[in-house]
Amino acid sequence: MKKPTYLEWLKKLPKNDSLYLSSNCPACGSTVLSYQYFGFEGKVIGWKIVWCDSCCSGVRISRTKIPDGANSIIGDKEQQLFINNHVHLKLIF
């Protein structure tokens, strides 16, 4: 399995969140990408984690605009709980 760079991940990710389920993983080629937004109360800028459910490779994208209506984890405790439940992910920052 090839380990893509941060830039390779960004180049291959879709511009629209609705296309993640049909997009291929840059590392293994599977079509099982997931994502999660993280943010701060009252702010429209946060970050997003995108990962492959098959090979667990992924990327953390900083300074991301959180779209209106997007599922976003706001609180510190909730964010830490998500991270703790996803320690198996191999993220590129």
SULNOR-V48434 format. One record per residue. N is the residue number from 1. PHI is phi in radians with two decimals (999 if undefined). Layout:
BEGIN
n=(N:N)
phi=(PHI:PHI)
END
This chain:
BEGIN
n=(1:2:3:4:5:6:7:8:9:10:11:12:13:14:15:16:17:18:19:20:21:22:23:24:25:26:27:28:29:30:31:32:33:34:35:36:37:38:39:40:41:42:43:44:45:46:47:48:49:50:51:52:53:54:55:56:57:58:59:60:61:62:63:64:65:66:67:68:69:70:71:72:73:74:75:76:77:78:79:80:81:82:83:84:85:86:87:88:89:90:91:92:93)
phi=(999:-1.32:-1.73:-1.24:-1.39:-1.01:-1.13:-1.11:-1.04:-1.07:-1.15:-1.63:-1.40:-1.24:-1.37:-1.95:-1.01:-1.17:-1.65:-1.06:-1.13:-1.92:-1.69:-1.51:-1.21:-1.13:-1.57:-2.11:1.50:-1.16:-1.88:-2.43:-1.49:-2.15:-2.63:-2.61:-1.56:-2.30:-2.76:-2.25:-0.94:1.34:-1.94:-1.74:-1.88:-2.64:-2.53:-2.41:-1.88:-2.11:-2.54:-1.68:-1.23:-1.47:-1.82:1.20:-1.36:-2.99:-2.51:-1.84:-1.87:-1.48:0.91:-1.81:-1.30:-1.55:-1.13:-0.98:1.42:-1.26:-1.24:-2.25:-1.58:-1.77:-1.22:-1.00:-1.15:-1.16:-1.11:-1.14:-1.08:-1.05:-1.05:-1.08:-1.40:-2.22:-1.11:-1.30:-1.26:-1.85:-1.63:-1.75:-1.83)
END
